[in-house]
């Protein structure tokens, strides 16, 4: 498993306005992308990691959430296991979607199913 790179903060993370960061435990960040030009979600779950070809900014997107046209909220977490499907859920409120992403962030790192 990649370790966070300690000598330089990822460029993407240093450019995020602090008010967009909803949760941050030092390894994972839950970030609101509402109002961000070109964003197709309302927020993303990011994991800091080592800089690499697959993570040139020193982070990877682990999940996202967005509001559906019917008012419900969709949250999805990608699997780190090759061939495993992403975990998805529909929630009544934005808070429910956020809590689901945040509560399940470490299970993704361990490769366990939700």
C-alpha positions as a LaTeX table, in Angstrom:
\begin{tabular}{lrrr}
\hline
Residue & $x$ (\AA) & $y$ (\AA) & $z$ (\AA) \\
\hline
Unk1 & 0.00 & 0.00 & 0.00 \\
Unk2 & 1.33 & 3.44 & $-0.90$ \\
Unk3 & 2.34 & 5.74 & 1.93 \\
Unk4 & 1.62 & 9.49 & 1.82 \\
Unk5 & 4.54 & 11.46 & 0.40 \\
Unk6 & 5.89 & 13.62 & 3.22 \\
Unk7 & 8.31 & 16.03 & 1.53 \\
Unk8 & 5.81 & 17.90 & $-0.62$ \\
Unk9 & 2.03 & 18.33 & $-0.30$ \\
Unk10 & 0.07 & 17.24 & $-3.37$ \\
Unk11 & $-0.60$ & 20.24 & $-5.60$ \\
Unk12 & $-4.30$ & 19.47 & $-5.90$ \\
Unk13 & $-4.75$ & 19.37 & $-2.14$ \\
Unk14 & $-2.96$ & 22.67 & $-1.55$ \\
Unk15 & $-5.24$ & 24.43 & $-4.06$ \\
Unk16 & $-8.49$ & 23.34 & $-2.44$ \\
Unk17 & $-10.21$ & 26.10 & $-0.49$ \\
Unk18 & $-10.30$ & 25.02 & 3.15 \\
Unk19 & $-14.05$ & 25.55 & 3.30 \\
Unk20 & $-14.49$ & 22.78 & 0.67 \\
Unk21 & $-12.86$ & 20.21 & 2.96 \\
Unk22 & $-15.63$ & 18.53 & 4.94 \\
Unk23 & $-13.52$ & 15.90 & 6.75 \\
Unk24 & $-9.78$ & 15.25 & 6.88 \\
Unk25 & $-8.07$ & 12.55 & 8.95 \\
Unk26 & $-4.58$ & 13.10 & 7.51 \\
Unk27 & $-4.90$ & 10.25 & 5.02 \\
Unk28 & $-8.42$ & 10.69 & 3.61 \\
Unk29 & $-10.31$ & 13.85 & 2.74 \\
Unk30 & $-13.98$ & 14.31 & 2.00 \\
Unk31 & $-14.26$ & 17.36 & $-0.25$ \\
Unk32 & $-17.25$ & 19.28 & $-1.57$ \\
Unk33 & $-17.01$ & 19.97 & $-5.31$ \\
Unk34 & $-20.22$ & 21.98 & $-5.49$ \\
Unk35 & $-19.64$ & 24.95 & $-7.77$ \\
Unk36 & $-16.36$ & 23.56 & $-9.16$ \\
Unk37 & $-16.37$ & 24.04 & $-12.91$ \\
Unk38 & $-16.46$ & 20.76 & $-14.80$ \\
Unk39 & $-17.28$ & 18.64 & $-11.75$ \\
Unk40 & $-19.82$ & 15.86 & $-12.33$ \\
Unk41 & $-20.31$ & 15.24 & $-8.60$ \\
Unk42 & $-21.16$ & 17.20 & $-5.48$ \\
Unk43 & $-18.17$ & 15.81 & $-3.63$ \\
Unk44 & $-15.33$ & 13.31 & $-3.64$ \\
Unk45 & $-13.47$ & 11.09 & $-1.21$ \\
Unk46 & $-9.69$ & 11.41 & $-1.71$ \\
Unk47 & $-6.86$ & 9.28 & $-0.32$ \\
Unk48 & $-3.39$ & 10.74 & $-0.10$ \\
Unk49 & $-0.72$ & 8.43 & $-1.49$ \\
Unk50 & 2.79 & 8.42 & $-2.93$ \\
Unk51 & 3.37 & 10.23 & $-6.20$ \\
Unk52 & 3.35 & 7.74 & $-9.07$ \\
Unk53 & 2.29 & 7.36 & $-12.68$ \\
Unk54 & $-1.18$ & 6.33 & $-11.52$ \\
Unk55 & $-1.32$ & 9.12 & $-8.90$ \\
Unk56 & 0.68 & 12.02 & $-10.37$ \\
Unk57 & $-0.88$ & 14.51 & $-7.91$ \\
Unk58 & $-0.14$ & 12.38 & $-4.86$ \\
Unk59 & $-3.75$ & 11.40 & $-4.28$ \\
Unk60 & $-6.42$ & 9.13 & $-5.66$ \\
Unk61 & $-10.17$ & 9.45 & $-5.79$ \\
Unk62 & $-11.79$ & 6.67 & $-3.78$ \\
Unk63 & $-15.44$ & 7.68 & $-4.08$ \\
Unk64 & $-17.96$ & 10.36 & $-4.87$ \\
Unk65 & $-21.46$ & 11.55 & $-4.08$ \\
Unk66 & $-24.03$ & 13.57 & $-6.02$ \\
Unk67 & $-27.65$ & 14.61 & $-5.88$ \\
Unk68 & $-30.00$ & 12.87 & $-8.30$ \\
Unk69 & $-32.79$ & 14.61 & $-10.19$ \\
Unk70 & $-35.40$ & 13.08 & $-7.85$ \\
Unk71 & $-33.74$ & 14.67 & $-4.79$ \\
Unk72 & $-32.10$ & 11.51 & $-3.46$ \\
Unk73 & $-28.34$ & 11.22 & $-3.07$ \\
Unk74 & $-26.08$ & 8.66 & $-4.78$ \\
Unk75 & $-22.75$ & 7.66 & $-3.21$ \\
Unk76 & $-20.21$ & 5.27 & $-4.68$ \\
Unk77 & $-16.92$ & 3.84 & $-3.46$ \\
Unk78 & $-14.55$ & 2.22 & $-5.90$ \\
Unk79 & $-12.96$ & $-1.07$ & $-5.00$ \\
Unk80 & $-9.20$ & $-1.37$ & $-4.81$ \\
Unk81 & $-9.43$ & $-5.09$ & $-5.61$ \\
Unk82 & $-9.05$ & $-5.86$ & $-9.29$ \\
Unk83 & $-12.31$ & $-7.09$ & $-10.75$ \\
Unk84 & $-14.44$ & $-6.11$ & $-7.73$ \\
Unk85 & $-17.39$ & $-3.82$ & $-8.46$ \\
Unk86 & $-17.77$ & $-0.40$ & $-6.91$ \\
Unk87 & $-20.05$ & $-0.15$ & $-3.87$ \\
Unk88 & $-23.06$ & 2.11 & $-4.46$ \\
Unk89 & $-25.98$ & 3.38 & $-2.44$ \\
Unk90 & $-28.96$ & 5.72 & $-2.67$ \\
Unk91 & $-29.65$ & 7.93 & 0.35 \\
Unk92 & $-32.44$ & 10.25 & 1.44 \\
Unk93 & $-30.13$ & 13.08 & 2.48 \\
Unk94 & $-26.74$ & 14.49 & 1.61 \\
Unk95 & $-25.60$ & 13.85 & 5.17 \\
Unk96 & $-26.45$ & 10.15 & 4.85 \\
Unk97 & $-24.35$ & 9.91 & 1.66 \\
Unk98 & $-21.43$ & 11.75 & 3.30 \\
Unk99 & $-21.53$ & 9.58 & 6.41 \\
Unk100 & $-21.55$ & 6.42 & 4.28 \\
Unk101 & $-18.46$ & 7.49 & 2.33 \\
Unk102 & $-16.56$ & 8.62 & 5.40 \\
Unk103 & $-17.47$ & 5.63 & 7.55 \\
Unk104 & $-16.40$ & 3.13 & 4.88 \\
Unk105 & $-13.16$ & 4.79 & 3.74 \\
Unk106 & $-10.83$ & 2.43 & 5.60 \\
Unk107 & $-12.59$ & $-0.72$ & 4.41 \\
Unk108 & $-11.47$ & 0.20 & 0.91 \\
Unk109 & $-7.85$ & 0.35 & 2.02 \\
Unk110 & $-8.17$ & $-3.09$ & 3.61 \\
Unk111 & $-9.84$ & $-4.51$ & 0.53 \\
Unk112 & $-12.92$ & $-5.70$ & 2.42 \\
Unk113 & $-16.45$ & $-5.50$ & 1.08 \\
Unk114 & $-18.93$ & $-3.07$ & 2.58 \\
\hline
\end{tabular}
